[in-house]
Amino acid sequence: MAAKAKQRALIAKGMLGHGPKISRGLQPPAILRCADNSGARDLRLVQVMGYKGRLRRYPSAAVGDKITVSVRHGTPDMRKKIFQAVIVRQRKPYRRADGIWVQFEDNAAVIITPDGEMKGSEIRGPVAKEAAERWPRIASAASIIV
């Protein structure tokens, strides 16, 4: 009973559960492009939220994962601050369940608030279908879903 209530709460916040396994293409300290209009330009991956790893193994992230980032370049009020973000594109190829391999030109993320709302109002460039399915708020702001 408690699991259903927790899942319902996550769906209400705009976060859905995991889908199929995706090749993890990003590790700290990867630099990602900020795909929204929040004022940040470049983000550095600091930590992967919910990552349960092994001793001395670097955390790794894939499309649709929630991560902690620090802003490297951007407006003065955004720089040198820590935010949460969702990865919307990754350069490492990954395979979908229907057999298609997907790969993007760059690594990109969208900054979100701790309760799952987007900080910006629009997203530049394509968004992976896996991220859009897992984060409905990001899907509604995306112009292109690949």
Backbone as CSV, one residue per row, in Angstrom:
resi,resn,N_x,N_y,N_z,CA_x,CA_y,CA_z,C_x,C_y,C_z
1,MET,0.818,-1.199,0.000,0.000,0.000,0.000,0.862,1.263,0.000
2,ALA,1.942,1.255,0.801,2.793,2.428,0.888,3.551,2.664,-0.426
3,ALA,3.887,1.583,-1.120,4.613,1.714,-2.389,3.744,2.407,-3.431
4,LYS,2.454,2.069,-3.468,1.543,2.708,-4.429,1.410,4.197,-4.142
5,ALA,1.325,4.549,-2.860,1.191,5.957,-2.488,2.454,6.735,-2.858
6,LYS,3.609,6.124,-2.656,4.863,6.790,-2.998,4.965,6.985,-4.506
7,GLN,4.577,5.963,-5.273,4.628,6.073,-6.730,3.670,7.160,-7.218
8,ARG,2.499,7.242,-6.612,1.528,8.258,-6.987,2.069,9.657,-6.683
9,ALA,2.777,9.788,-5.564,3.359,11.079,-5.202,4.442,11.481,-6.204
10,LEU,5.254,10.525,-6.640,6.294,10.837,-7.622,5.683,11.237,-8.959
11,ILE,4.616,10.561,-9.360,3.953,10.913,-10.615,3.366,12.314,-10.513
12,ALA,2.827,12.657,-9.370,2.251,13.990,-9.176,3.328,15.072,-9.265
13,LYS,4.542,14.764,-8.824,5.639,15.731,-8.885,6.237,15.835,-10.285
14,GLY,5.802,14.986,-11.204,6.330,15.045,-12.563,7.494,14.110,-12.800
15,MET,7.610,13.049,-12.003,8.687,12.081,-12.180,8.069,10.693,-12.278
16,LEU,8.455,9.927,-13.271,7.965,8.564,-13.412,9.121,7.592,-13.223
17,GLY,8.814,6.320,-13.121,9.829,5.316,-12.838,10.751,5.037,-14.009
18,HIS,11.693,4.119,-13.786,12.692,3.749,-14.788,12.066,2.921,-15.897
19,GLY,12.672,2.991,-17.082,12.281,2.159,-18.199,13.363,1.118,-18.440
20,PRO,13.644,0.794,-19.703,14.690,-0.186,-19.998,16.081,0.380,-19.694
21,LYS,17.069,-0.514,-19.643,18.446,-0.112,-19.336,19.018,0.714,-20.484
22,ILE,19.671,1.823,-20.145,20.304,2.693,-21.128,21.790,2.748,-20.817
23,SER,22.628,2.713,-21.860,24.078,2.821,-21.676,24.387,4.126,-20.962
24,ARG,25.137,4.031,-19.871,25.434,5.215,-19.075,26.633,5.927,-19.680
25,GLY,26.415,7.150,-20.158,27.448,7.839,-20.906,28.113,8.994,-20.194
26,LEU,27.734,9.299,-18.949,28.288,10.481,-18.275,28.767,10.140,-16.870
27,GLN,29.961,10.616,-16.545,30.523,10.473,-15.209,30.996,11.835,-14.735
28,PRO,31.047,12.058,-13.422,31.657,13.302,-12.950,33.119,13.323,-13.378
29,PRO,33.712,14.403,-13.758,33.208,15.774,-13.838,32.831,16.181,-15.269
30,ALA,31.916,15.484,-15.900,31.516,15.783,-17.280,30.901,17.181,-17.373
31,ILE,31.151,17.852,-18.499,30.571,19.168,-18.755,29.385,18.989,-19.696
32,LEU,28.238,19.522,-19.307,27.026,19.428,-20.111,26.579,20.820,-20.525
33,ARG,25.906,20.907,-21.652,25.312,22.161,-22.097,23.953,22.296,-21.412
34,CYS,23.623,23.500,-20.989,22.308,23.740,-20.385,21.324,24.000,-21.526
35,ALA,20.293,23.172,-21.625,19.372,23.228,-22.761,18.170,24.137,-22.514
36,ASP,18.099,24.792,-21.355,16.944,25.661,-21.096,17.382,27.122,-21.003
37,ASN,16.420,28.005,-20.737,16.703,29.446,-20.684,16.759,29.962,-19.245
38,SER,17.346,29.171,-18.346,17.414,29.549,-16.932,18.538,30.540,-16.636
39,GLY,19.466,30.731,-17.571,20.583,31.645,-17.350,21.921,30.943,-17.271
40,ALA,21.914,29.631,-17.139,23.163,28.864,-17.115,23.535,28.467,-18.542
41,ARG,24.842,28.322,-18.802,25.278,27.874,-20.133,25.959,26.514,-20.070
42,ASP,26.944,26.361,-19.180,27.657,25.097,-19.032,27.478,24.582,-17.609
43,LEU,27.251,23.270,-17.499,27.029,22.627,-16.209,28.077,21.539,-16.015
44,ARG,28.554,21.374,-14.781,29.463,20.277,-14.459,28.720,19.258,-13.609
45,LEU,28.743,18.013,-14.038,28.082,16.939,-13.297,28.849,16.686,-11.997
46,VAL,28.148,16.760,-10.882,28.776,16.570,-9.574,28.427,15.198,-9.011
47,GLN,27.146,14.837,-9.070,26.694,13.572,-8.491,25.439,13.102,-9.211
48,VAL,25.210,11.797,-9.203,24.010,11.212,-9.781,23.062,10.892,-8.634
49,MET,21.863,11.455,-8.685,20.896,11.261,-7.606,20.379,9.813,-7.627
50,GLY,20.354,9.196,-6.456,19.830,7.835,-6.343,20.790,6.767,-6.826
51,TYR,22.053,7.109,-7.060,23.024,6.129,-7.557,23.497,5.257,-6.407
52,LYS,23.339,3.966,-6.544,23.838,3.010,-5.561,24.980,2.264,-6.236
53,GLY,26.197,2.564,-5.854,27.348,1.994,-6.545,28.166,1.081,-5.668
54,ARG,29.383,0.862,-6.132,30.326,0.024,-5.420,31.465,0.912,-4.937
55,LEU,32.211,0.433,-3.939,33.321,1.202,-3.396,34.304,1.580,-4.505
56,ARG,34.685,2.857,-4.551,35.622,3.444,-5.512,35.141,3.423,-6.957
57,ARG,33.892,3.125,-7.200,33.364,3.189,-8.563,32.729,4.551,-8.771
58,TYR,33.056,5.188,-9.890,32.480,6.494,-10.183,30.997,6.350,-10.487
59,PRO,30.165,7.264,-9.994,28.761,7.228,-10.375,28.624,7.554,-11.850
60,SER,27.665,6.945,-12.519,27.463,7.212,-13.938,25.994,7.504,-14.175
61,ALA,25.727,8.303,-15.209,24.356,8.738,-15.490,24.043,8.552,-16.969
62,ALA,22.753,8.448,-17.261,22.277,8.284,-18.637,21.118,9.252,-18.867
63,VAL,20.554,9.201,-20.052,19.420,10.060,-20.416,18.254,9.812,-19.462
64,GLY,17.669,10.884,-18.957,16.518,10.780,-18.064,16.870,10.741,-16.594
65,ASP,18.157,10.627,-16.255,18.561,10.560,-14.851,18.578,11.956,-14.222
66,LYS,18.258,11.992,-12.935,18.327,13.233,-12.159,19.737,13.335,-11.588
67,ILE,20.374,14.490,-11.771,21.756,14.671,-11.352,21.902,15.964,-10.565
68,THR,23.025,16.097,-9.860,23.396,17.347,-9.202,24.478,17.993,-10.052
69,VAL,24.301,19.282,-10.355,25.254,19.986,-11.217,25.679,21.296,-10.563
70,SER,26.867,21.766,-10.963,27.277,23.118,-10.601,27.392,23.901,-11.897
71,VAL,27.010,25.172,-11.861,27.015,26.016,-13.049,28.416,26.572,-13.244
72,ARG,29.011,26.304,-14.413,30.363,26.767,-14.711,30.351,28.111,-15.430
73,HIS,29.480,28.271,-16.416,29.341,29.525,-17.146,27.868,29.885,-17.184
74,GLY,27.592,31.185,-17.080,26.216,31.656,-17.124,26.104,33.019,-16.484
75,THR,24.883,33.385,-16.110,24.669,34.686,-15.478,25.330,34.698,-14.097
76,PRO,25.744,35.876,-13.614,26.457,35.939,-12.326,25.660,35.372,-11.150
77,ASP,24.334,35.485,-11.181,23.562,34.947,-10.049,23.437,33.425,-10.102
78,MET,23.715,32.796,-11.256,23.645,31.336,-11.375,25.016,30.686,-11.151
79,ARG,26.098,31.389,-11.493,27.428,30.796,-11.452,27.832,30.349,-10.050
80,LYS,28.602,29.251,-10.000,29.165,28.697,-8.760,28.100,28.252,-7.772
81,LYS,26.927,27.906,-8.273,25.861,27.402,-7.411,25.520,25.973,-7.813
82,ILE,24.960,25.235,-6.868,24.608,23.833,-7.078,23.108,23.745,-7.354
83,PHE,22.744,22.988,-8.390,21.343,22.768,-8.747,21.126,21.301,-9.067
84,GLN,19.858,20.919,-9.182,19.518,19.597,-9.687,19.112,19.739,-11.145
85,ALA,19.387,18.705,-11.924,19.087,18.760,-13.353,18.704,17.369,-13.842
86,VAL,18.147,17.329,-15.061,17.798,16.073,-15.726,18.537,16.034,-17.059
87,ILE,19.168,14.916,-17.359,19.895,14.771,-18.624,18.874,14.546,-19.747
88,VAL,18.953,15.362,-20.796,18.025,15.229,-21.925,18.715,14.717,-23.194
89,ARG,20.062,14.816,-23.280,20.807,14.293,-24.436,22.151,13.754,-23.957
90,GLN,22.629,12.689,-24.622,23.977,12.191,-24.334,24.643,11.752,-25.630
91,ARG,25.967,11.922,-25.685,26.713,11.581,-26.899,26.945,10.083,-27.041
92,LYS,27.024,9.379,-25.931,27.262,7.939,-26.020,26.038,7.249,-26.609
93,PRO,26.230,6.405,-27.630,25.077,5.721,-28.234,24.427,4.757,-27.248
94,TYR,23.111,4.677,-27.298,22.392,3.695,-26.485,21.318,3.050,-27.352
95,ARG,20.925,1.836,-26.974,20.006,1.042,-27.778,18.616,1.074,-27.167
96,ARG,17.621,1.317,-28.012,16.230,1.289,-27.560,15.687,-0.134,-27.690
97,ALA,14.541,-0.373,-27.064,13.948,-1.709,-27.057,13.586,-2.184,-28.465
98,ASP,13.270,-1.241,-29.366,12.915,-1.637,-30.742,14.134,-1.875,-31.627
99,GLY,15.356,-1.783,-31.067,16.567,-2.110,-31.803,17.295,-0.920,-32.396
100,ILE,16.714,0.275,-32.308,17.341,1.471,-32.884,18.410,1.988,-31.931
101,TRP,19.560,2.386,-32.503,20.613,3.018,-31.714,20.455,4.522,-31.817
102,VAL,20.530,5.220,-30.674,20.341,6.668,-30.631,21.606,7.315,-30.094
103,GLN,22.017,8.419,-30.730,23.199,9.166,-30.307,22.973,10.631,-30.650
104,PHE,23.333,11.538,-29.747,23.150,12.970,-29.969,24.493,13.646,-30.202
105,GLU,24.454,14.883,-30.677,25.676,15.644,-30.948,26.379,16.095,-29.674
106,ASP,25.616,16.324,-28.588,26.199,16.872,-27.368,25.544,16.251,-26.149
107,ASN,26.142,16.546,-24.996,25.547,16.184,-23.710,24.812,17.420,-23.204
108,ALA,23.551,17.265,-22.827,22.786,18.430,-22.382,21.864,18.049,-21.235
109,ALA,21.562,19.046,-20.400,20.684,18.844,-19.247,19.780,20.059,-19.078
110,VAL,18.698,19.864,-18.323,17.736,20.918,-18.015,17.697,21.068,-16.501
111,ILE,17.844,22.280,-16.000,17.844,22.532,-14.549,16.409,22.458,-14.028
112,ILE,16.239,21.755,-12.907,14.923,21.623,-12.279,15.018,22.043,-10.814
113,THR,13.859,22.302,-10.221,13.784,22.593,-8.790,13.737,21.265,-8.035
114,PRO,13.949,21.261,-6.725,13.919,19.992,-5.975,12.593,19.239,-6.077
115,ASP,11.475,19.942,-6.368,10.213,19.215,-6.500,9.853,18.889,-7.944
116,GLY,10.796,18.974,-8.888,10.558,18.477,-10.237,10.072,19.493,-11.256
117,GLU,9.917,20.758,-10.858,9.499,21.806,-11.813,10.725,22.309,-12.570
118,MET,10.535,22.709,-13.825,11.640,23.285,-14.594,11.929,24.698,-14.140
119,LYS,13.220,25.061,-14.088,13.597,26.422,-13.694,13.380,27.394,-14.851
120,GLY,13.673,26.958,-16.066,13.434,27.772,-17.254,12.035,27.518,-17.808
121,SER,11.719,28.204,-18.919,10.388,28.045,-19.503,10.410,27.377,-20.870
122,GLU,11.590,27.279,-21.508,11.675,26.621,-22.812,12.938,25.778,-22.880
123,ILE,12.934,24.809,-23.817,14.084,23.923,-24.004,14.570,24.078,-25.432
124,ARG,15.873,24.310,-25.590,16.476,24.420,-26.917,16.999,23.058,-27.354
125,GLY,16.737,22.691,-28.598,17.242,21.443,-29.162,16.348,20.259,-28.832
126,PRO,16.709,19.097,-29.376,15.882,17.897,-29.167,16.014,17.340,-27.746
127,VAL,14.995,16.603,-27.351,14.974,15.920,-26.057,14.762,14.432,-26.337
128,ALA,15.517,13.574,-25.669,15.377,12.127,-25.851,14.009,11.663,-25.352
129,LYS,13.453,10.690,-26.046,12.138,10.155,-25.696,12.134,9.574,-24.283
130,GLU,13.265,8.960,-23.879,13.357,8.354,-22.545,13.218,9.407,-21.444
131,ALA,13.835,10.569,-21.650,13.729,11.648,-20.661,12.324,12.229,-20.665
132,ALA,11.707,12.357,-21.837,10.364,12.927,-21.949,9.321,12.016,-21.306
133,GLU,9.483,10.693,-21.443,8.528,9.759,-20.837,8.621,9.777,-19.322
134,ARG,9.833,9.943,-18.812,10.042,9.902,-17.368,9.719,11.228,-16.685
135,TRP,9.847,12.344,-17.401,9.623,13.680,-16.849,8.587,14.418,-17.694
136,PRO,7.309,14.287,-17.391,6.257,14.912,-18.205,6.359,16.433,-18.291
137,ARG,6.873,17.097,-17.265,7.008,18.566,-17.299,8.031,18.980,-18.358
138,ILE,9.085,18.178,-18.499,10.090,18.463,-19.521,9.519,18.170,-20.901
139,ALA,8.719,17.111,-21.015,8.112,16.759,-22.306,7.192,17.866,-22.802
140,SER,6.457,18.488,-21.884,5.517,19.552,-22.306,6.256,20.801,-22.778
141,ALA,7.469,21.048,-22.272,8.238,22.233,-22.679,9.119,21.977,-23.892
142,ALA,9.328,20.702,-24.251,10.228,20.365,-25.351,9.602,20.692,-26.695
143,SER,10.432,21.216,-27.618,9.940,21.501,-28.962,10.063,20.257,-29.852
144,ILE,11.135,19.476,-29.687,11.355,18.277,-30.485,11.655,17.129,-29.524
145,ILE,10.939,16.010,-29.694,11.228,14.791,-28.913,11.685,13.717,-29.894
146,VAL,12.908,13.215,-29.689,13.487,12.228,-30.606,13.449,10.853,-29.954
